Amino acid sequence: MTLYHVSVQRDGKWYVGRVLERRGVTTQGRSLDELVAMLRDAIETLWNERDVQLELVLAPESPASARPARARRKASA
């Protein structure tokens, strides 16, 4: 079983994941569960690999990025 590390960052309401060991797989999901499902699908489709292990490496969120967009707009107005 192959282990891949995935860099995960928040982009608004989305989680964006990029496989670190190999180029070519970057995808997104509205939840971490959805992101993992999308990553597994992309890895199987592009690299023909099944039953891979994924280790998510989460980027720390800044306090401003953790707030909803509406609250950020209100705070900057």
Backbone as CSV, one residue per row, in Angstrom:
resi,resn,N_x,N_y,N_z,CA_x,CA_y,CA_z,C_x,C_y,C_z
1,MET,0.854,-1.176,0.000,0.000,0.000,0.000,0.902,1.240,0.000
2,THR,0.586,2.170,-0.877,1.378,3.390,-1.012,0.840,4.479,-0.086
3,LEU,1.739,5.214,0.529,1.372,6.338,1.387,1.701,7.632,0.658
4,TYR,0.721,8.512,0.545,0.920,9.838,-0.029,0.597,10.897,1.016
5,HIS,1.416,11.928,1.055,1.158,13.086,1.913,0.445,14.136,1.070
6,VAL,-0.558,14.755,1.660,-1.374,15.728,0.939,-1.370,17.050,1.687
7,SER,-0.916,18.096,1.021,-0.977,19.446,1.582,-2.402,19.949,1.429
8,VAL,-3.004,20.386,2.539,-4.396,20.834,2.523,-4.467,22.276,3.012
9,GLN,-5.156,23.098,2.228,-5.375,24.498,2.599,-6.843,24.832,2.406
10,ARG,-7.321,25.783,3.201,-8.685,26.286,3.028,-8.684,27.389,1.991
11,ASP,-9.698,27.395,1.144,-9.904,28.460,0.167,-11.382,28.788,0.199
12,GLY,-11.744,29.730,1.056,-13.157,30.038,1.257,-13.861,28.851,1.888
13,LYS,-14.890,28.338,1.207,-15.648,27.191,1.721,-15.046,25.860,1.297
14,TRP,-13.952,25.876,0.566,-13.363,24.670,0.005,-12.073,24.276,0.719
15,TYR,-11.806,22.972,0.734,-10.510,22.431,1.120,-9.814,22.035,-0.176
16,VAL,-8.596,22.502,-0.370,-7.825,22.189,-1.569,-6.664,21.295,-1.157
17,GLY,-6.527,20.151,-1.828,-5.480,19.195,-1.495,-4.570,18.945,-2.677
18,ARG,-3.260,18.843,-2.394,-2.248,18.585,-3.428,-1.317,17.487,-2.934
19,VAL,-1.186,16.427,-3.722,-0.286,15.324,-3.371,1.156,15.818,-3.471
20,LEU,1.943,15.598,-2.430,3.296,16.136,-2.363,4.336,15.253,-3.054
21,GLU,4.151,13.945,-3.031,5.183,13.043,-3.564,5.239,13.017,-5.096
22,ARG,4.113,13.259,-5.737,4.065,13.194,-7.202,3.269,14.370,-7.728
23,ARG,3.652,14.844,-8.896,2.934,15.958,-9.514,1.671,15.437,-10.204
24,GLY,0.696,16.311,-10.312,-0.459,15.984,-11.140,-1.787,15.875,-10.428
25,VAL,-1.794,15.729,-9.109,-3.084,15.608,-8.416,-3.264,16.781,-7.463
26,THR,-4.169,17.651,-7.836,-4.658,18.729,-6.987,-6.167,18.745,-7.166
27,THR,-6.893,18.696,-6.081,-8.351,18.673,-6.171,-8.937,19.370,-4.960
28,GLN,-10.262,19.450,-4.908,-10.911,20.171,-3.813,-12.182,19.461,-3.376
29,GLY,-12.634,19.819,-2.170,-13.881,19.302,-1.631,-14.432,20.269,-0.608
30,ARG,-15.727,20.230,-0.400,-16.343,21.126,0.581,-16.112,20.670,2.015
31,SER,-15.740,19.406,2.195,-15.388,18.874,3.513,-14.120,18.045,3.349
32,LEU,-13.483,17.701,4.455,-12.293,16.862,4.376,-12.638,15.476,3.850
33,ASP,-13.804,14.956,4.219,-14.238,13.654,3.711,-14.403,13.690,2.193
34,GLU,-15.030,14.753,1.691,-15.204,14.886,0.253,-13.850,15.055,-0.442
35,LEU,-12.944,15.807,0.157,-11.612,15.989,-0.402,-10.894,14.648,-0.523
36,VAL,-10.943,13.834,0.510,-10.277,12.527,0.483,-10.877,11.651,-0.621
37,ALA,-12.190,11.659,-0.764,-12.838,10.877,-1.822,-12.383,11.359,-3.201
38,MET,-12.286,12.662,-3.386,-11.843,13.224,-4.663,-10.375,12.879,-4.933
39,LEU,-9.540,12.924,-3.894,-8.134,12.561,-4.042,-7.981,11.101,-4.452
40,ARG,-8.709,10.212,-3.771,-8.639,8.787,-4.106,-9.077,8.537,-5.549
41,ASP,-10.142,9.203,-5.975,-10.637,9.052,-7.337,-9.590,9.545,-8.349
42,ALA,-8.993,10.695,-8.085,-7.985,11.246,-8.998,-6.751,10.352,-9.074
43,ILE,-6.300,9.838,-7.935,-5.122,8.959,-7.912,-5.398,7.674,-8.686
44,GLU,-6.588,7.117,-8.504,-6.936,5.898,-9.237,-7.022,6.168,-10.742
45,THR,-7.629,7.298,-11.107,-7.800,7.631,-12.521,-6.469,7.950,-13.203
46,LEU,-5.654,8.790,-12.567,-4.413,9.244,-13.200,-3.263,8.249,-13.087
47,TRP,-3.164,7.585,-11.943,-1.998,6.743,-11.688,-2.339,5.256,-11.603
48,ASN,-3.625,4.926,-11.740,-4.093,3.543,-11.687,-3.687,2.846,-10.383
49,GLU,-3.794,3.569,-9.281,-3.461,3.026,-7.957,-4.720,3.010,-7.090
50,ARG,-4.915,1.886,-6.419,-6.054,1.744,-5.498,-5.533,1.465,-4.098
51,ASP,-6.417,1.629,-3.141,-6.087,1.323,-1.740,-4.845,2.057,-1.255
52,VAL,-4.767,3.345,-1.559,-3.643,4.152,-1.082,-3.974,4.737,0.287
53,GLN,-2.945,5.006,1.055,-3.112,5.713,2.320,-2.802,7.174,2.073
54,LEU,-3.592,8.037,2.692,-3.387,9.476,2.567,-3.148,10.062,3.948
55,GLU,-2.091,10.840,4.067,-1.834,11.579,5.300,-1.999,13.059,4.973
56,LEU,-3.002,13.673,5.599,-3.297,15.074,5.329,-2.412,15.971,6.175
57,VAL,-1.779,16.936,5.520,-0.934,17.925,6.194,-1.686,19.247,6.104
58,LEU,-2.345,19.616,7.208,-3.211,20.797,7.217,-2.411,22.058,7.495
59,ALA,-2.601,23.053,6.636,-1.978,24.358,6.859,-2.736,25.062,7.981
60,PRO,-2.034,25.730,8.884,-2.733,26.450,9.952,-3.575,27.577,9.359
61,GLU,-4.744,27.760,9.935,-5.624,28.838,9.473,-5.324,30.101,10.262
62,SER,-5.284,31.214,9.555,-5.155,32.488,10.255,-6.522,32.844,10.819
63,PRO,-6.580,33.624,11.898,-7.878,33.978,12.474,-8.806,34.631,11.444
64,ALA,-8.273,35.442,10.540,-9.116,36.112,9.544,-9.693,35.116,8.551
65,SER,-8.907,34.095,8.155,-9.408,33.143,7.169,-10.389,32.154,7.786
66,ALA,-10.386,32.016,9.106,-11.297,31.097,9.767,-12.708,31.669,9.874
67,ARG,-12.823,32.991,9.795,-14.143,33.606,9.883,-14.860,33.526,8.545
68,PRO,-16.192,33.491,8.562,-16.936,33.501,7.309,-16.668,34.784,6.523
69,ALA,-16.808,34.723,5.201,-16.537,35.863,4.332,-17.388,37.070,4.724
70,ARG,-18.634,36.845,5.107,-19.516,37.947,5.494,-18.941,38.713,6.679
71,ALA,-18.420,37.973,7.661,-17.835,38.628,8.842,-16.575,39.390,8.466
72,ARG,-15.783,38.871,7.522,-14.592,39.588,7.095,-14.959,40.893,6.390
73,ARG,-15.989,40.842,5.535,-16.418,42.062,4.837,-16.928,43.092,5.819
74,LYS,-17.708,42.660,6.800,-18.259,43.565,7.783,-17.146,44.195,8.612
75,ALA,-16.140,43.380,8.989,-15.039,43.881,9.800,-14.185,44.884,9.038
76,SER,-14.076,44.741,7.725,-13.240,45.660,6.958,-13.997,46.897,6.496
77,ALA,-15.298,46.912,6.660,-16.106,48.066,6.209,-16.007,49.239,7.150
